[in-house]
Amino acid sequence: MPRYTLPLEGREDGPAGVPLWGSASSASGGKGTAPGAASRESPQGAAPSLALVSLGCPKNTVDSERVLGQLLGSGWRLRRVDEPVDAVLINTCSFLEAACQESREVIAEMLARKQRGEVAAVVVLGCLVERLGPRLQEELPGIDLCLGTEAWEEVTPALVRLLEQRNLFRPASVRGGGQAEAAGTRRWRITPRHYAYLKISEGCDRTCTFCTIPSIRGPLRSLPIEAVLQEARQLAEEGARELILVAQDLTAYGVDRTGRPQLAELLRQLDQLDAPFEWVRLLYAFPEHIDDALLETAAQARRIVPYLDMPLQHVVPQILRRMGRPYHPEATVRLLERIRRHWPGVVLRTTFIVGFPGETDADFEQLLRFIQEHPFERLGAFPYSREAGTPADRLDGHLPEDVKQQRLHELMLTQQAIAFRYA
């Protein structure tokens, strides 16, 4: 799982000239001066300091950048995670149990630093807060503040209250109102300068039985096209040359607002946008809603990179039914043929889950034959992870871990030979 510990090496300012060290540089005698164990020991009048650890997917990265944009724009100072700070923020991931465990370990590490007097407050953000709720504070006592996935606008005022009240502040989860985060909110980017993630929607309406995302991120909420264009323009002006479109369900963009998918229209407007960026890349495109109009738009656009990330997860009908995925392998084959026909030269990437409950040896062999007969230039695979509270957790036929790992190994060896042909 990607992990950013901030600040990144060599980053000394934020977007549009926002100073990395805020107004504290002069107050603390220069940007290299540590602020003390906590703000109560900081020089009189110095701005509070923070560190941030960002875990998980690119969508989480965007959320972390927005939080940093808020705080640094309000005068907070950003420090390394191993320096004394007023607050350390951990933007968590909880998509899989392994991600939950990594998030817990990072929180525990920061709580230990708090016990040593190196951190005044530990603040937990994002998906783990949504998934565990009050249990998180019971498991890891000492957390000063929890904010959920829709409470990003609450971060700055909540931290101010926290530092004012210290130990009188009572931890509480906060979940916001139901609208997607407004694009255009100033971000302090933590990716390399030449590319940026552009999140076009939040949440997901799909009912995949193995997935925790709808319970964590809520239903689909698409940003208006103009809001996405505004943020694209801002990111380009800050130096991004490649914009990577991300969402839980990219191809459903706009369905919640207009009753029909609007990704093709968004791509047309991004392609024509008067802004200094060169490329647009598409991630997390579900097979549904990939129609001829979308493919022709992508193929004809000068900025759209000929690359499509389209997770299939499996190809055997009975496994797909158990997954809650409304696709049939014959329809998938026709879609793959249509994509390559309408978008010549496109590089296709997909992901598969192996060892799903009920997957037989014959089912797995069918999956191997499929990728050999219908090869992908890029392919990722994961062993099924049993997630409490999901419908798949209640299915019969769960497989031993060693069987899942063996199938993963065999699938990736098969794909390696395919990938070498495209190298």
N, C-alpha and C positions, 0 to 999 in steps of 0.2 A: 504494500500500500504506500503510495507516495507520501512523503513526510517532509514538510518545510519547517525548519527552525530558523527564526528570523532574528536580526536582519541577515540577508544573504551577503556573502562576501562581495565587497566592492560597491554595494548600494549605499549611496550617501544622500540621495534626495528622492522624494516621491514625485508623483505626477504633477505637471504644471508648476514645478518649482517649490512644492511643499517641502520644507526642510525636514530631513530625517530626524533631526534632534530637536525639532520644535523651537520654542522660545527658551529652552533650557540651556542652550549653548553658552550664552553670556552669563546667565545666573549661576551656572555650575563651574564656570571657569574654562569652558571649551568642551567640544563634543566628545573628547576622550576621557573626561572625568566621570567616574562612577558616581551615581546619585546617592549612595548610602544604602543601608539594609532595607529601608522603607522610607516613605515620604516624611514620616515623623522625624527622620534624621537628615533629611535633605536640607540644603541651604534655604534660608528664608526666602520665600517667593519663587523657588524653583518649580517648574512644571513637573507633574507626576510622570513616572517612568513605567514602561511596560515591556514585556517580551511576549511572543506569540509562537505557538506550535500548531501547524495546520496539518491535519491528517486527512487521508481519503482521496476522493475523486476530484476531477477538475471543477465540478460544480461547487464542491467545498472550497476549492482554491479561490473561486470568485467571491464567495461569501467572506472568506478571510481577508481578501483585498478590500472589500467594502468596509469591514470593521476597521482595518488599519487606516483607510482613507478618512473615516469619521474621526478617529482618535488623534491621528497626527495632525489633521486639519484643525483640531481643537486645542493643539498645543502640547499634547503628550509627547514624551521622548521615547524612542524605540531603542532598546538595549538587547544585547545578546542574551540568550536564555540561561547562560551560566553566570550572568552578572546579577548583583543585588537589584531588585526592582520593586516598585509599589504593587504591581499586579502582573501575574502571568496568565495569559489566556490560552486555552486549549480548545481548538475547534475540532470536534471529535467525529469519528466515523463509526457506524454500527450496522452496516449493510450485512456483514457476516459475523458470526461469533468470534472468528479470529480478529476481525477489526475491532469488535467490542473489547476484546482482551488487550489489544495493543493500546487502545484509548485508556483503559483502566490503568495499565502500567505507566503510561505517561502522567496521568493524574496523580498516581501514588508517588511517582518521582518528584513531582512538584510539591506535593504535600510534605514530603520529607524535607525539601528545601525550606518550606515555610516553618517547619519545626526548628530548623537550624537558624532561623532569623534572616534568611537570605531573600525571602519573598514575603511581602505583607499580606497579599490576597491571592487566592487561587480561584480563577473564573473558568467555568466549563461551558462551552457553547455547542450548539448543533445537535447532531443526530442521536448521540447517546443519551442526551437529556430527554429527547422525545421518546426513545425506545424504552428506557428504564423508568422515567418519571421519578417519583420520590424514592424509589429503591436505590437510585444512584447515590443520594446523600446518606442513605442508611449504610450502603456498602463502603463508602469512602467518606467518613465524617471528617470535617475540617474544610470541605469545599465552602467558599464564601458566597458564591453566586452561581446560579445555573440559568441559562437563557436558551430557549429552543430555537428551532430553525426559522421561525418567522418573527423573531424578536430582535433583528439586527439594529433597528432604529433605537432600541432600548439600551444598547450597550453603553454609549457615552453617559447618558444621565444616570444609569444604574451604577456605573463605576464611580461617578462623582459622589453619589449617595453612599456607596460602600466605603469610600475612603474617608468621608466625613463622619460616618457613624461607627466605623471600625467593627468591633466585636458585637455591637448592638444590632448590626444588620442581619436579618434572618434569611437564609437561603430560600429561594423559591423559584420553581420553574415558571417561565413565561412563554406563552404561545400567542403569537400575534393574530391579527384579524383575518386573513383569508385571501388577501390580494398578493400578487407576485411583487417581489421587491422592485422598486422603480429603477429602471435602467438609467444611467447617467449619473447615479450617485458616485461621487469621487472615490476612486480606488487607488490604493498604493500597491502596485503590481509586484508579485513575488515570483513571476516567471521571468525568464530571460527577456530582455527588452524587445527582441525582434518578433515575439508572438504573444498573443493574449487570448484567453478564453472569453467567449461572448455567450453568456447564458440567456436563452431566448424564452424559456418558460420554466416553471417550477411545478413539481408534483407529477402524478401519473394516474390515469384512470383505468389502467389495465389491471387484470386480476390474475396475474401469474402466481401459481400456488406456492412457489418457492421464495417469493420476493417479499422483503420487508419495507420496500420504499414507500408504497402508498400509505402505510400506517405511520411512517416517519415524516414524510414530506407532504402528505395530503394529496388532494385531487389536482388535476391539470389546471394551471393558471398561466396563460400565455401573456407575454408583454405585448403592448401595441407595437405595430411595425415602426412607427415614428420614434418610439422610445428606444428600440433596438438600433435604429439608424443613428440616433443621437449618441448612444454609447459607442457605436462603431467609429463614428467620427472622432470622438474624444480619444479613444484608444489609439487610433491612427496618428492623431496629432501628438500623442505622447511617445511615438516611436515604434508602435507595433506594425509590422509589415505583413504578418499572417494572423488572421482572425479565425479562431477555431470555434465553430458553433456547437454548443453543448446544451443538453436538456435531458430529463429522464426519458422523454419520448419525442425525439426531434421532429419526426414526420407528422405527428399529431398537432404540431404548432398551429394555433388559430382556431382549432375545432371548437374549443370552449367559448370563444368570442363570437364566431360567425356561423358555426354549424358546419364548416367545411375547412379542410386543411389549407393553410396559407403559406407553407414553406416556399413553394415555387415563386409566389409574389414577393416574398421577403428576399429571396436570392436575386430576383431581377432588380430590385431596388438597391440591394447592396452592390451589385455589379455596376450600377450606374452612379453610385454615390460619389460625389466630389470630395474625396478624402485621400490622403497619401498612404494607402495600403495596397498590397499587391495580390494577396491570396485569401481565399475563404475555404476552410476545410470543414467537412461534415462528420460529426460523431454521433453514435447512438441512434441510428436511423432504423426504426422498426420496419419490417417488410410491408405492413399495412400502410396505405396511403402513398406508396412509391408508385406513381402512375407515369404515363407517357409525358404529361405536361412537365412534371418535375424533372424527369430525366432529360428531356429536350432543353429545358432551361439551363440545367447544369452543364450539359454538353456544349451549348452555344455561348455560355458566359465566358468572358475573358479572365475573370478572377477566380472562378470556382476550380479548386484543385481536383484533378480526376482521381478521386479517392473516396470510397464509401465504406463506412463502418456500419455493418448491418448484422446485429446479433440474431442468430437463428435458434440457438440453444439445443436443438435436436432435430431429427428428421423422421423418426419412427412415429406413425400416427398414434398408437396407443400411449406412447410416452408423451407426445405433445398434448394429448387430451388430459393426461394426468398433470401436466404442467400448466394447464389452462391457457395454452397457446393455440389460437384459432387458425393454424396453418396446416396444409397438407403437403407432403413432399413433392407431389406432381405440380401443384401450384407454385411451390418454391423453385422447381426446375424451370418452369416457364418464366418466372420473374427473373431468375439469373440470366436466362437467354435474352430477355427483353432489355435488361440493364446493359448487357454487353453490346447489344445491337444498337441501342439508342445513344449510348455513351462510349464510343470507341476509345480504347486505351485506358479505361478506368481500372484502378487497382481496388480489388474487393478484399475487405477484411470481415471476418465473422468470429463469433465465440460459440462454444458448445459446452454443455454441462454433461459430464460422464458420471455414471453411478447413481443416477436418479432412482428413487424407489420403484422397484418393479422392472428395471432394465435387465434384460436377460443377455446371455452371451450372444444370442442371435441378433438382438437389437443392437448391440454394440458393433457386431460385424457389419450390420447394415449401415451404421454410421460411418465406419471406415470405408466401405465401398462408395458411399455417397461422396466423400471428399476426394476420392481418387477419380471418380467419374465426372465430378463437377468441382474442379480444383479452385482454391482460393489462394491469391498471392500471399495473404497474411491470415493467420488463424491463431486464436487464443483458446484455451480450454481450462476448465476448472472442475475439480471433483465436487460433487454435490455436498453442500453444507446444510446440516439439519438445523433449522432456525425455529426456536420455540415461538408458538403463536401463529405460525403460517399453516395454511391448509395442508401443504406437503408434509409437514411434521406428523400429521395424523394418518398418513397413508400407510398401507402395509408394504412389505417387501423392501425394507431398508437394507442396504448392502454393507458388508464389512468394510472398514477403512482400507485394508490392504487390497481388496478387489478394486475399489475406486482409484487408488493410487496406481495400480498396475494398468488399468484402462487408460488413465491419463498419460502414463508413460508411453503406451503403445500408440495412442492417438497422436501424440506430439512427434514421435519417431516417424510415423507415416507422413505427417505434415512437413517434417524437415526435408524429406526427399522431394516433396512437391515444391517447397520454397526454394530449394537449390536450383530447380529448373527455371525459376523466375529471376534468380540472382544475376 
